Amino acid sequence: MKNTLPLIIAVVLGFAAVFMVSRLLSTGDDRGKQESTVQVVQVTRDFGRDDEVKIDRLAPRDIPLGALSPRHVKWSDKNMLVGQTVLRPIGKGDYLMLDNVISASSLGGIVATNEWAVPVTFSDTSLLPFLQPGDEIAILATFSVNKEIPSTDRSLPPTLVEERATSVVLPMVRILDVGRGDAMTGDMGMRPKTVIIAVQPQLAAMLIAAQQNAELYPVLRSKGDPFARNRLDVGVVDETTFENMRKGLEPVVVPNATE
């Protein structure tokens, strides 16, 4: 009996130590999770359609960093919303998203920190009438590529053949505005011809050069879609792509007459 009592005490103390360590680890995990947050803008009062955004009706709200989307406005960028017009009713406590407002002043008021606004003209404008500020698009480019074909005669240089290739230039960008009309030709119709997008400064020059050296095409994305955010994920379409499509297929013979 005398030997049993110390053993029982030792077991109880061991369980207590394990419990305290687990509590400490759990608290540390909770602190780590709390630190991985970001403050975004929410409204403190109801907004009706066409209401003007005022600073005293905004407040910060913490959300997990992983839940942050391009539609959210960080609290540090709240001033870009002030003076803008609300597009649709927003309830008290809801987020104030970029696509909930339209600019009532200059375009510069909605350009976020570390972003530049760049106009982009596309070769195919069929999708543009359906786009609006706040939408997310990918930009694809079709461009020429010079391919060397070795000569059968080693004394002759290789032959250069121009091929066309299509790949993703920017996998996800946010539309700031949709331009209408064409000041160069005087066409002031309502069909959109240009969009203004927000990009990081180092991408602005590349995008301007791409419009001169390639044909650009917009592709509408789902807002907040976490997939295909790396341009390498989509690959490239070139002559090899179409050659591979023909492998294993029998040529179709067109009959001389149809019934």
Backbone hydrogen bonds in HBPLUS format (Angstrom, degrees):
<---DONOR---> <-ACCEPTOR-->    atom                        ^
c    i                          cat <-CA-CA->   ^        H-A-AA   ^      H-
h    n   atom  resd res      DA  || num        DHA   H-A  angle D-A-AA Bond
n    s   type  num  typ     dist DA aas  dist angle  dist       angle   num
A0004-THR N   A0001-MET O   3.20 MM   3  5.06 129.3  2.47  91.4 104.9     1
A0005-LEU N   A0001-MET O   3.29 MM   4  6.54 155.9  2.35 153.5 155.7     2
A0008-ILE N   A0004-THR O   2.95 MM   4  6.28 154.9  2.01 156.5 163.8     3
A0009-ILE N   A0005-LEU O   3.05 MM   4  6.30 164.0  2.08 154.7 158.8     4
A0010-ALA N   A0006-PRO O   2.92 MM   4  6.10 155.3  1.98 145.1 151.9     5
A0011-VAL N   A0007-LEU O   3.00 MM   4  6.27 154.2  2.07 147.1 153.5     6
A0012-VAL N   A0008-ILE O   3.01 MM   4  6.28 163.8  2.04 153.6 157.5     7
A0013-LEU N   A0009-ILE O   2.94 MM   4  6.16 164.2  1.97 152.0 156.3     8
A0014-GLY N   A0010-ALA O   2.94 MM   4  6.10 147.1  2.05 140.6 150.0     9
A0015-PHE N   A0011-VAL O   3.01 MM   4  6.35 159.0  2.06 153.5 157.5    10
A0016-ALA N   A0012-VAL O   2.98 MM   4  6.24 157.2  2.03 148.9 155.7    11
A0017-ALA N   A0013-LEU O   2.93 MM   4  6.13 152.3  2.01 144.9 152.0    12
A0018-VAL N   A0014-GLY O   3.00 MM   4  6.28 160.2  2.04 150.9 155.8    13
A0019-PHE N   A0015-PHE O   2.94 MM   4  6.15 158.6  1.98 149.0 154.9    14
A0020-MET N   A0016-ALA O   2.99 MM   4  6.22 159.3  2.04 147.9 153.0    15
A0021-VAL N   A0017-ALA O   2.99 MM   4  6.21 160.8  2.03 150.8 156.0    16
A0022-SER N   A0018-VAL O   2.96 MM   4  6.15 160.5  2.00 149.1 154.5    17
A0023-ARG N   A0019-PHE O   2.99 MM   4  6.21 151.5  2.08 145.9 153.6    18
A0024-LEU N   A0020-MET O   3.00 MM   4  6.25 154.8  2.07 146.5 153.1    19
A0025-LEU N   A0021-VAL O   2.94 MM   4  6.22 159.2  1.98 152.1 157.5    20
A0026-SER N   A0022-SER O   2.90 MM   4  6.04 156.5  1.96 143.7 150.7    21
A0027-THR N   A0023-ARG O   2.90 MM   4  6.09 156.1  1.96 146.2 152.5    22
A0028-GLY N   A0024-LEU O   2.97 MM   4  6.20 152.0  2.05 143.1 150.9    23
A0029-ASP N   A0025-LEU O   2.95 MM   4  6.26 152.8  2.02 147.6 154.6    24
A0030-ASP N   A0026-SER O   2.94 MM   4  6.21 158.5  1.99 148.7 154.6    25
A0031-ARG N   A0027-THR O   2.94 MM   4  6.19 155.0  2.01 146.4 152.9    26
A0032-GLY N   A0028-GLY O   3.01 MM   4  6.26 152.0  2.09 142.9 150.6    27
A0033-LYS N   A0029-ASP O   2.92 MM   4  6.23 153.2  1.99 150.0 157.3    28
A0034-GLN N   A0030-ASP O   2.88 MM   4  6.12 154.9  1.94 148.2 155.4    29
A0035-GLU N   A0031-ARG O   2.99 MM   4  6.20 143.3  2.12 143.1 152.4    30
A0036-SER N   A0033-LYS O   3.16 MM   3  5.26 135.6  2.37  97.8 109.5    31
A0065-LEU N   A0036-SER O   2.99 MM  29  5.66 166.9  2.00 137.7 134.6    32
A0038-VAL N   A0063-ILE O   2.92 MM  25  5.63 154.2  1.99 158.5 166.9    33
A0063-ILE N   A0038-VAL O   2.99 MM  25  5.63 154.2  2.05 149.8 156.8    34
A0075-TRP N   A0039-GLN O   2.93 MM  36  5.51 165.1  1.95 126.7 127.3    35
A0040-VAL N   A0061-ARG O   2.88 MM  21  5.32 164.1  1.90 144.6 146.6    36
A0061-ARG N   A0040-VAL O   2.86 MM  21  5.32 131.9  2.09 145.8 157.8    37
A0041-VAL N   A0073-VAL O   2.90 MM  32  5.76 142.8  2.04 163.1 174.5    38
A0096-LEU N   A0041-VAL O   3.18 MM  55  5.84 163.3  2.21 131.1 132.4    39
A0042-GLN N   A0059-ALA O   2.91 MM  17  5.45 155.5  1.97 162.3 169.1    40
A0059-ALA N   A0042-GLN O   2.94 MM  17  5.45 147.7  2.04 151.8 154.3    41
A0043-VAL N   A0094-ASP O   3.00 MM  51  5.95 154.4  2.06 164.7 171.7    42
A0093-GLY N   A0043-VAL O   2.82 MM  50  5.36 158.7  1.86 144.3 151.4    43
A0044-THR N   A0057-ARG O   2.95 MM  13  5.20 161.1  1.99 127.7 131.7    44
A0047-PHE N   A0090-ILE O   2.81 MM  43  4.98 170.8  1.82 156.1 159.0    45
A0090-ILE N   A0047-PHE O   2.93 MM  43  4.98 155.8  1.99 132.8 139.7    46
A0051-ASP N   A0048-GLY O   3.12 MM   3  5.55 153.2  2.20 136.0 133.6    47
A0050-ASP N   A0086-VAL O   2.79 MM  36  4.99 164.0  1.82 151.6 150.7    48
A0086-VAL N   A0051-ASP O   2.89 MM  35  5.41 162.5  1.92 156.3 162.3    49
A0053-VAL N   A0084-GLN O   2.90 MM  31  5.54 160.0  1.94 160.5 166.7    50
A0083-GLY N   A0053-VAL O   2.92 MM  30  5.29 174.8  1.93 145.3 146.7    51
A0057-ARG N   A0054-LYS O   3.04 MM   3  5.68 163.9  2.06 120.7 124.8    52
A0058-LEU N   A0055-ILE O   3.26 MM   3  5.49 157.0  2.32 115.3 114.7    53
A0067-ALA N   A0064-PRO O   2.89 MM   3  5.33 149.8  1.98 111.9 121.4    54
A0068-LEU N   A0065-LEU O   3.24 MM   3  5.46 162.8  2.28 107.2 112.4    55
A0072-HIS N   A0069-SER O   3.06 MM   3  5.56 144.8  2.19 113.2 121.9    56
A0098-LEU N   A0071-ARG O   2.92 MM  27  5.29 160.4  1.96 146.6 153.0    57
A0077-ASP N   A0074-LYS O   2.82 MM   3  5.31 152.1  1.90 113.1 122.3    58
A0078-LYS N   A0075-TRP O   3.21 MM   3  5.05 158.5  2.26 111.3 109.6    59
A0080-MET N   A0077-ASP O   3.10 MM   3  5.90 158.9  2.15 122.3 127.8    60
A0081-LEU N   A0078-LYS O   2.97 MM   3  5.68 163.5  2.00 120.8 126.2    61
A0084-GLN N   A0081-LEU O   3.10 MM   3  5.68 159.6  2.15 139.3 139.4    62
A0085-THR N   A0102-ILE O   2.93 MM  17  5.32 156.4  1.99 161.4 162.1    63
A0102-ILE N   A0085-THR O   2.83 MM  17  5.32 148.4  1.93 147.5 158.1    64
A0087-LEU N   A0100-ASN O   2.73 MM  13  5.42 173.1  1.73 144.8 147.2    65
A0094-ASP N   A0091-GLY O   3.04 MM   3  5.65 161.7  2.07 140.8 142.0    66
A0100-ASN N   A0097-MET O   3.07 MM   3  5.24 161.0  2.11 108.7 112.6    67
A0109-GLY N   A0106-SER O   3.13 MM   3  5.73 161.8  2.17 112.7 118.2    68
A0110-ILE N   A0107-LEU O   3.08 MM   3  5.89 169.0  2.10 125.1 128.0    69
A0116-TRP N   A0199-VAL O   2.80 MM  83  5.50 158.1  1.84 160.3 167.8    70
A0199-VAL N   A0116-TRP O   3.02 MM  83  5.50 163.7  2.05 153.6 157.8    71
A0118-VAL N   A0197-ILE O   2.92 MM  79  5.47 162.5  1.95 155.9 161.4    72
A0197-ILE N   A0118-VAL O   3.00 MM  79  5.47 169.0  2.01 147.9 146.5    73
A0120-VAL N   A0195-VAL O   2.82 MM  75  5.47 156.3  1.88 161.2 169.3    74
A0195-VAL N   A0120-VAL O   3.12 MM  75  5.47 162.0  2.15 150.0 153.6    75
A0123-SER N   A0216-LEU O   2.98 MM  93  5.72 159.5  2.02 152.7 158.1    76
A0128-LEU N   A0125-THR O   3.15 MM   3  5.34 135.3  2.36 103.4 115.5    77
A0130-PHE N   A0127-LEU O   3.01 MM   3  5.76 154.2  2.07 124.6 132.1    78
A0131-LEU N   A0128-LEU O   3.08 MM   3  5.24 165.7  2.10 112.7 117.3    79
A0135-ASP N   A0132-GLN O   3.10 MM   3  5.91 163.3  2.13 148.3 150.6    80
A0134-GLY N   A0175-ILE O   2.82 MM  41  5.33 167.9  1.83 146.6 150.2    81
A0175-ILE N   A0135-ASP O   2.94 MM  40  5.55 166.3  1.96 167.8 170.8    82
A0221-ARG N   A0136-GLU O   2.92 MM  85  5.50 165.9  1.94 153.3 150.0    83
A0137-ILE N   A0173-VAL O   3.01 MM  36  5.58 157.7  2.06 155.1 161.1    84
A0173-VAL N   A0137-ILE O   2.88 MM  36  5.58 151.2  1.97 156.5 166.1    85
A0138-ALA N   A0219-VAL O   2.76 MM  81  5.07 158.4  1.81 148.9 156.1    86
A0219-VAL N   A0138-ALA O   2.88 MM  81  5.07 142.0  2.02 154.7 157.4    87
A0139-ILE N   A0170-LEU O   2.85 MM  31  5.18 165.9  1.87 154.7 159.6    88
A0169-VAL N   A0139-ILE O   2.83 MM  30  5.67 162.4  1.86 154.1 160.0    89
A0170-LEU N   A0139-ILE O   3.27 MM  31  5.18 158.9  2.32 136.3 142.6    90
A0140-LEU N   A0217-TYR O   2.91 MM  77  5.16 168.3  1.92 158.3 159.2    91
A0217-TYR N   A0140-LEU O   2.84 MM  77  5.16 151.8  1.92 149.4 153.0    92
A0141-ALA N   A0167-SER O   2.91 MM  26  5.72 165.7  1.93 169.5 173.4    93
A0167-SER N   A0141-ALA O   3.07 MM  26  5.72 152.7  2.15 154.1 159.3    94
A0142-THR N   A0215-GLU O   2.88 MM  73  5.17 155.4  1.94 144.8 152.8    95
A0215-GLU N   A0142-THR O   3.00 MM  73  5.17 169.8  2.01 149.0 151.1    96
A0143-PHE N   A0165-ALA O   2.89 MM  22  5.59 157.1  1.94 160.3 165.9    97
A0165-ALA N   A0143-PHE O   2.93 MM  22  5.59 159.4  1.97 160.9 167.7    98
A0145-VAL N   A0163-GLU O   2.68 MM  18  5.16 156.6  1.73 156.1 160.7    99
A0163-GLU N   A0145-VAL O   2.79 MM  18  5.16 170.1  1.80 151.8 155.2   100
A0147-LYS N   A0161-VAL O   2.78 MM  14  5.14 170.1  1.79 150.7 154.2   101
A0161-VAL N   A0147-LYS O   2.82 MM  14  5.14 166.7  1.83 151.4 156.1   102
A0149-ILE N   A0159-THR O   2.80 MM  10  5.08 159.5  1.84 147.2 154.4   103
A0159-THR N   A0149-ILE O   2.88 MM  10  5.08 155.8  1.94 151.8 145.2   104
A0156-LEU N   A0153-ASP O   2.94 MM   3  5.61 165.9  1.96 123.1 127.9   105
A0166-THR N   A0237-VAL O   2.82 MM  71  5.11 153.3  1.89 145.6 154.6   106
A0237-VAL N   A0166-THR O   2.86 MM  71  5.11 166.3  1.88 152.0 156.7   107
A0198-ALA N   A0174-ARG O   2.98 MM  24  5.64 154.2  2.05 158.7 167.0   108
A0176-LEU N   A0196-ILE O   2.71 MM  20  5.44 159.5  1.75 151.1 157.5   109
A0177-ASP N   A0196-ILE O   3.34 MM  19  5.13 157.6  2.39 133.0 135.4   110
A0196-ILE N   A0177-ASP O   2.84 MM  19  5.13 174.7  1.85 151.0 151.3   111
A0179-GLY N   A0194-THR O   2.71 MM  15  5.03 135.8  1.90 140.5 153.3   112
A0182-ASP N   A0187-ASP O   2.56 MM   5  5.10 144.6  1.68 150.7 162.5   113
A0186-GLY N   A0182-ASP O   2.96 MM   4  5.84 131.7  2.20 149.2 163.4   114
A0203-LEU N   A0200-GLN O   2.89 MM   3  5.52 156.0  1.94 123.2 131.0   115
A0204-ALA N   A0201-PRO O   3.20 MM   3  5.37 152.3  2.28 105.4 113.4   116
A0207-LEU N   A0203-LEU O   3.01 MM   4  6.17 156.6  2.07 151.0 156.8   117
A0208-ILE N   A0204-ALA O   3.07 MM   4  6.36 155.7  2.13 151.3 157.7   118
A0209-ALA N   A0205-ALA O   3.00 MM   4  6.21 162.5  2.03 151.4 156.0   119
A0210-ALA N   A0206-MET O   2.88 MM   4  6.06 147.4  1.98 143.7 153.5   120
A0211-GLN N   A0207-LEU O   3.24 MM   4  6.48 142.7  2.39 140.6 147.9   121
A0212-GLN N   A0209-ALA O   3.04 MM   3  5.29 141.4  2.20 103.5 114.6   122
A0213-ASN N   A0209-ALA O   3.13 MM   4  6.38 133.7  2.35 144.3 157.4   123
A0214-ALA N   A0210-ALA O   2.90 MM   4  5.49 127.0  2.19 147.7 152.6   124
A0225-ASP N   A0222-SER O   3.12 MM   3  5.44 155.8  2.18 135.4 131.7   125
A0233-ASP N   A0230-ASN O   2.98 MM   3  5.59 159.5  2.02 118.9 125.2   126
A0241-THR N   A0238-ASP O   3.02 MM   3  5.36 127.6  2.30 104.8 117.7   127
A0243-GLU N   A0239-GLU O   2.96 MM   4  6.22 150.4  2.05 149.9 159.2   128
A0244-ASN N   A0240-THR O   2.93 MM   4  6.11 157.6  1.98 150.0 155.0   129
A0245-MET N   A0241-THR O   3.13 MM   4  6.41 138.2  2.32 135.7 147.1   130
A0246-ARG N   A0243-GLU O   3.18 MM   3  5.40 138.4  2.36 100.2 111.0   131
A0247-LYS N   A0244-ASN O   3.26 MM   3  5.30 146.1  2.39  98.2 107.6   132
A0249-LEU N   A0246-ARG O   3.12 MM   3  5.55 161.7  2.16 135.2 134.8   133
